[in-house]
Amino acid sequence: MAIARAFLRKADMYILDEPSSFLDPVAERDLLALFLELMEDSIGIFITHRISSARLAQKIVVMDNGEIVEQGTHKELMLLGGLYAEMYTIQANTFSEENLVEAGGRVPG
C-alpha cells in the first residue's frame, strides 16, 4: 500500500528498497513495469538482490561491504565478469536447476 501511495504523488525521485521481496513473480513483474513507466520523467533508485529485476535498470550499481565495486548496464557488467556476473550466473543456474527438478530431471553434481 505504501508503494501505491508513493506513486500517486508526483516526485522528482523515487527510492524503492527491496519492494518486491514479498511479492510473487507476477506481482513483481507488474510492479517493475509500473516503476519503469513512472521513471520516464523522474529519477528512480531500485534497491534489490534479485538480479532478474536489476537487469532492467539503465544503470546498475553493485555494492560489496558498503563500497561501490562495479557499475554499468547488465550487458557491460556481464562482459566485465566480476561480482555482478557471478551473482547473475548463480541465480540463473538456481532457476535452471529448479526447473529441471520440477520437470523430473536430475541436477548434476
PETADA-V373640 format. One record per helix or strand of 2 or more residues. SS is the DSSP state (alpha for helix, beta for strand). FROM is the first residue (numbers start at 1). TO is the last residue. If there is no record, write none. Layout:
ss;from;to
SS;FROM;TO
SS;FROM;TO
//
This chain:
ss;from;to
alpha;2;8
beta;13;17
alpha;25;41
beta;43;47
alpha;51;54
beta;60;64
beta;67;72
alpha;74;80
alpha;83;102
//
